[in-house]
Amino acid sequence: MTMLNIFLLSSTSLIFIGLYGVLTRKNLVKILLSLNIIETGINLLLVAFGYVKDGEVAILRSSDSIKHIANMVDPVPQALVLTSIVIGLGTTAFALGLIIRYYKTHGTLSIDASDEEEVMQNE
């Protein structure tokens, strides 16, 4: 099993574990944690797409480096993953703030609480 296959298997496993958590959990914090697991799987998948076996750093040091340009690792997926990590941190912090607000207004972290309140208000 090659390193690329390990990356692909790990990333798809993380994505499906996170998807299972989103679909089966009722607690908002657990759902947010599952979304972060999906995000980690996608980041790993992006890094796997940029993987080159025995790849070199994508820095042209001399005119001879151009001969090895096909063996250089693509830096774009790595830059995208770094950007994704920063954006993910910001959105997670914002979502945690929304969850805290939800807890203060509903008194619970369950997503079923909003359905129960709507039924009680309609009666």
C-alpha positions as CSV (number, residue, x, y, z in Angstrom):
1,M,0.0,0.0,0.0
2,T,1.5,3.3,-1.1
3,M,1.5,6.5,0.9
4,L,-1.0,8.1,-1.4
5,N,-3.4,5.2,-0.8
6,I,-3.0,5.6,3.0
7,F,-3.7,9.4,2.6
8,L,-6.8,8.7,0.5
9,L,-8.1,6.0,2.8
10,S,-7.6,8.1,5.9
11,S,-9.2,11.1,4.5
12,T,-12.3,9.3,3.2
13,S,-12.6,7.5,6.6
14,L,-12.5,10.8,8.4
15,I,-15.1,12.3,6.0
16,F,-17.5,9.4,6.5
17,I,-17.0,9.3,10.3
18,G,-17.8,13.0,10.5
19,L,-20.8,12.5,8.2
20,Y,-22.1,9.7,10.5
21,G,-21.7,12.1,13.5
22,V,-23.6,14.9,11.7
23,L,-26.5,12.6,10.7
24,T,-26.9,10.7,14.0
25,R,-26.2,13.1,16.8
26,K,-28.7,15.6,18.4
27,N,-26.2,17.6,20.5
28,L,-25.1,20.8,18.7
29,V,-21.5,20.5,20.1
30,K,-21.2,17.0,18.8
31,I,-22.5,18.0,15.4
32,L,-19.9,20.9,15.3
33,L,-17.2,18.4,16.3
34,S,-18.3,16.1,13.5
35,L,-18.2,19.0,11.0
36,N,-14.6,19.7,12.1
37,I,-13.7,16.0,11.5
38,I,-15.1,16.3,8.0
39,E,-13.1,19.5,7.5
40,T,-9.9,17.6,8.6
41,G,-10.7,14.8,6.2
42,I,-11.1,17.3,3.3
43,N,-7.8,19.0,4.3
44,L,-6.0,15.6,4.3
45,L,-7.5,14.9,0.9
46,L,-6.2,18.1,-0.5
47,V,-2.7,17.4,0.8
48,A,-3.0,13.9,-0.7
49,F,-3.7,15.4,-4.1
50,G,-0.5,17.4,-3.9
51,Y,1.6,14.4,-2.9
52,V,4.4,13.4,-5.2
53,K,6.5,10.4,-4.4
54,D,10.2,11.4,-3.8
55,G,9.1,15.0,-4.6
56,E,11.4,18.0,-4.2
57,V,10.7,21.4,-2.7
58,A,9.2,23.7,-5.3
59,I,12.0,26.2,-5.2
60,L,14.1,26.9,-8.3
61,R,17.6,27.4,-7.0
62,S,19.5,27.3,-10.3
63,S,18.9,26.7,-13.9
64,D,19.5,23.0,-13.4
65,S,16.4,22.9,-11.1
66,I,14.1,23.4,-14.1
67,K,15.1,19.9,-15.3
68,H,13.5,18.4,-12.1
69,I,10.3,20.5,-12.3
70,A,8.1,17.4,-13.0
71,N,9.3,15.9,-9.7
72,M,8.5,19.0,-7.6
73,V,5.6,19.0,-5.1
74,D,2.7,21.3,-6.0
75,P,2.6,24.0,-3.2
76,V,-1.0,25.1,-4.1
77,P,-2.8,22.4,-2.1
78,Q,-0.7,23.1,0.9
79,A,-1.5,26.8,0.7
80,L,-5.2,26.0,0.4
81,V,-5.1,23.7,3.4
82,L,-3.4,26.4,5.5
83,T,-6.1,28.9,4.4
84,S,-8.8,26.3,5.2
85,I,-7.4,25.7,8.7
86,V,-7.6,29.5,9.5
87,I,-11.1,29.8,8.0
88,G,-12.2,26.7,9.9
89,L,-10.9,28.1,13.2
90,G,-12.9,31.3,12.6
91,T,-16.1,29.5,11.7
92,T,-15.8,27.1,14.6
93,A,-15.4,29.9,17.0
94,F,-18.4,31.7,15.5
95,A,-20.5,28.5,15.6
96,L,-19.5,27.9,19.3
97,G,-20.7,31.4,20.0
98,L,-24.0,30.6,18.3
99,I,-24.3,27.4,20.3
100,I,-23.7,29.3,23.5
101,R,-26.5,31.7,22.5
102,Y,-28.8,28.8,21.7
103,Y,-28.1,27.2,25.1
104,K,-28.9,30.5,26.9
105,T,-32.2,30.9,25.1
106,H,-33.4,27.2,25.0
107,G,-31.6,25.8,28.1
108,T,-30.4,22.8,26.2
109,L,-28.0,21.8,23.4
110,S,-30.3,19.3,21.8
111,I,-31.7,20.2,18.3
112,D,-35.0,18.6,19.3
113,A,-35.7,21.4,21.8
114,S,-36.6,23.9,19.1
115,D,-39.2,21.5,17.7
116,E,-40.8,20.9,21.1
117,E,-41.0,24.7,21.8
118,E,-42.7,25.3,18.4
119,V,-45.3,22.6,19.2
120,M,-46.0,24.1,22.6
121,Q,-46.4,27.6,21.2
122,N,-48.8,26.4,18.5
123,E,-51.1,24.7,21.0
